[in-house]
Amino acid sequence: MTDNANTVWVVKIGSALITGDGQGIRRDRLAAWCHQVGVLADQGIDVVLVSSGAVAEGCLRLGFASRPDTVHEIQAAAAVGQTGLIEAYEAALGEIGRRAAMVLLTHDDLANRERYLNARTTIRTLLELGVVPIINENDSVATDEIKLGDNDTLAALVSNLLGADVLVILTDQAGLHHADPRRDPAAPLLESAAADDPALDAMAGSGAGRLGRGGMVTKIGAARSAALSGADTLIADGRLDDVLARLAQGEAIGTRLTAGVQPLVARKRWIAGVLRPKGDVQIDSGAVHAVRTRGVSVLPVGVIAARGAFHRGDVVRVVDDQGLAVAKGLVNYDVFETQKILGRTSREIEDLLGYVDEAELIHRDNLVVL
């Protein structure tokens, strides 16, 4: 690669890599990756690390034979393991004259606009100061993150947050194969594809390793989310010698999933990549065509159904008559109000509701076409 000035890479390291399959943190591997972070920094590439391993390290320190099933034990393991994780990073980065900073995030931190902006400013400031941010889910307090979260998704959200240039997902596989290599060892490696290629879903298989919560399904989802901000995703074997440095040199390692789109503006990245829809707004075929081709606002007259428990300001999916997502956006009226005004013109809103705030159900500035 050339002209790497001001480039930002988000690098995710999975549990199976960093913990040596449950035998504690692999400090030799961690030191190698941190050394490469220094190499990339010399080339003008700032690296943000999204690191798994806290729960696994905590399980080892607490003497658990396997990952526990109860939420409170997982939270306890995460709390104990975070100390070991950051100690290991601080020591490894200290060898190359750099400092580490632990940043723990939950989905709520990224869903709240003010906290989202604060997180972005903090991480950018750390990079300006030459500090390497180590980001993890705040598993010790966020129950829903333990049930539903994974660090592939978190890495993609961080990529959106920072407008990163590249998302690197280091795993214990060579990359994405044309079939699940655990079931078909002869399946060839996929070297490159568009992140939004629907054929990827059939290739991914399902499930994850004993310590991981991801698998290739979430890696593809992460690549698609990162693509919203124009970032390509590289999925590679983190056990390879100098893997990050070689990727920075443009060596064809693993799988590259290309964005193929212009980056969305920051607010729309937040809407599309972070916020969870609270319901669906179904629109007619004419409105579908207008939204897809011209990116217009969603008006009540084109809406035929509203479902969910959304309130004013929540994100909803805009779907067609088959239930397929057309867009996501911030809605101006709650679900009950929407049901009263659907199919009606904007001029009728005040008569139907007794007031009118906006003529649009979803304004185009708050709408992201998918």
Secondary structure, DSSP 8 states (H G I E B T S, - for coil): ----TTEEEEEEE-HHHHTTTTSS--HHHHHHHHHHHHHHHHTTEEEEEEE--HHHHHHHHHT-SS--SSHHHHHHHHHHHHHHHHHHHHHHHHTTT--EEEEEE-HHHHHSHHHHHHHHHHHHHHHHTT-EEEEEE-TTT-HHHHHH--HHHHHHHHHHHHT-SEEEEEESSSS-BSS-TTT-TT--B--EEETT-THHHHHS-S---SS-S--HHHHHHHHHHHHTTT-EEEEEETTSTTHHHHHHTT---SEEEE--S----HHHHHHHHT----EEEEE-HHHHHHHHHH---B-GGGEEEEEE---TT-EEEEE-TTS-EEEEEE-SS-HHHHHHHTTS-GGGHHHHHS--S-S-SB-GGGEEE-
